[in-house]
Amino acid sequence: MDDSMYQQNDSAEHHQPSGIKRWLYTTNHKDIGTLYLGFSLLMLFVGGAMAMVIRAELFQPGLQLVEPNFFNQMTTVHGLIMVFGAVMPAFVGLANWMIPLMIGAPDMALPRMNNWSFWILPFAFAILIGSLFMEGGGPNFGWTFYAPLSTTYSNDNTALFVFSVHIMGISSIMGAINVIVTIFNLRAPGMTLMKMPMFVWTWLITAFLLIAVMPVLAGTVTMVLTDKYFGTSFFDAMGGGDPVMFQHIFWFFGHPEVYIMILPAFGIISTIIPTFSRKQLFGYHSMVYATVSIAFLSFIVWAHHMFTTGMPLAAELFFMYSTMLISVPTGVKIFNWVATMWRGSLSFEVPMLFAIAFIVLFTIGGFSGLMLAITPADFQYHDTYFVVAHFHYVLVTGALFSIIAAVYFWLPKWTGHMFNIRLAKTHFWLSLISVNVLFFPMHFVGLAGMPRRIADYALQFADFNMIISLGGFAFGLSQLLFVWCVVQCFRGGEKVPAKVWDGAEGLEWQVPSPAPYHTFATPPEVK
Amino acid sequence: MSQHRPLLKRLIITSVLMFGFAFALVPLYDVFCQVTGLNGKPSMEKAKVSESVDHTQQVAVDFLTHAKEGAPFKVTTESRRLTVNIGEMNKVSFIASNLSDKDRVFQAVPSVSPGLAAQYLHKVQCFCFEQQPLKANEKIEMTLLFYVDEALPAEIEEMTLSYTLFDITDKI
């Protein structure tokens, strides 16, 4: 058997093209995972540069650096890039790398589709970013592209925005299909569903959410396209349409979308916390059921984004209570993580630091979400910086911190080297402090009434905005340390054993470090 | 590959169906709003005349008109606010003028706020039932006949009937 395995490896290496073709033609899940992660890191910096433009303009009241129209393009494209270009591809990249290793599969189930789903992404973002440099400029209606801003009042490049969202959607759907087929068909013998690692579970549910709502997003942008260019009236009252209906259809996609961006994060944290607490995850079953209930509830809460559109009282109450209900399964998760750490033999390696920061800061974002869910209070908070503070706490200190934690956790497995721990810890502490300087004061200016998405603000917000901008610049610069740390780790460093972390469990730690190009050609036995 | 095909097929079909579902949401939304009367869209059908008048209960009705951006019309009324008896027929006169030098046609689209009140405001005659052709710089008088249903919940003490004017000359 050993002989045949070696032969297989040999023949695979013979067929492997080198240079750029290796990456263009690759169907290897590890290569594609690396491509996804590299691409999302690049997009993180492109979107981050746009955030720096926004914060530089808001450093002082008045207009200094950019035109309001360009400012609006920056907020729009920053949002689109961070959601569809940074967070989602990073999770897909982690799924590609880790799911086959975690379930003992030789590769993803549909490797050619896997190659395709990655390689259409750069085109989507080239179209989107390219529109910024064209006459008329890029999209300027916010990443939520509410009608009639995106139909009646948008510029002629809106078609480019629509097509790039179509391509992103197709890419996500193909990625999700691949994940589901892999998990259902390629699990190692003995790995029942309830023995799967939490990361695999959360990704399975995320993939179902993606298949359910990404097509709805594609439908929404298609309606915007035909309304704008082909004379239909889905969202135009003149032709019998309804602009409020846009918001209903958009948020029917949009709310499950926010769980698409946080469920894999829950899986990552549920992997890291037990490792460095040297205990089993507390309440594995309740974790699985909590994830399923969050996914289910995400479909019946969408109108909490629309409390101020003049819904009747009954609807406002329904969406308020159903939204608050989500805090129950989420609370179960937070409780389980804390209970896992309780009386564990804790050690504070870099992934663990990010994971603990995730729990604390994500909970802050969860609580501000609860405040926003209170309908009468939301009339005050709606469209202010309080909302901006809320979703950045859940997306930056939530999703992004979990991605960084995951990269530090599995980077030694990918490269075979330990990263520079001192540098990584510096990165952590700088990020932790600056991210709070950046986002925490946004709560205050938001409660005091500073509206979001506007290039200027009233004078009384000047001091806080200067502090926020300084935090923003510091957070942006701190991420350069992350890149440095990752690049260094690829180049070399202290060799690590197969089981990098002594408390780690799972099949991925049974393969050598760095993980060979082909793993689990014969499926492992799971007891 | 062959072992994956059935599942793959089902997942692709689901994605296509969900794409269709986005479009199915459009008629579903209209049906939902019609059944529940939630979105303030008043009926565009001629209502029957009410049979009785309740002199004890009154409700204030405000009238608003505004032309959509670029629509060269103005519609005004002398009675901006009426306090009406429940069930009593009321007549309101509106003056519509074409501000441009060309013959135009407009369509008025009514909306009632609060949304729940829409189903209790019955229009027996309304200029919004028809398209209104106006010659260049022409002024015409138009009539609205309406009454408020007896079933109006007591907590609604005032309502607003708003008309948005659309220029539909090019769309006929």
Interface residues (C-beta under 8 A of the other chain):
Chain A: A109 L110 I173 I177 I180 V181 F184 N185 I211 A212 V213 M214 P215 V216 L217 A218 G219 T220 T222 M223 F234 A237 M238 G239 D242 V244 M245 H248 I249 F252 G310 M311 P312 A315
Chain B: Q3 H4 L7 L8 L11 I12 T14 S15 V16 L17 M18 F19 G20 F21 A22 F23 L25 V26 Y29 L38 N39 G40 K68 Q107 V109 S113 P114 G115 L116 T164 F166 I168 K171
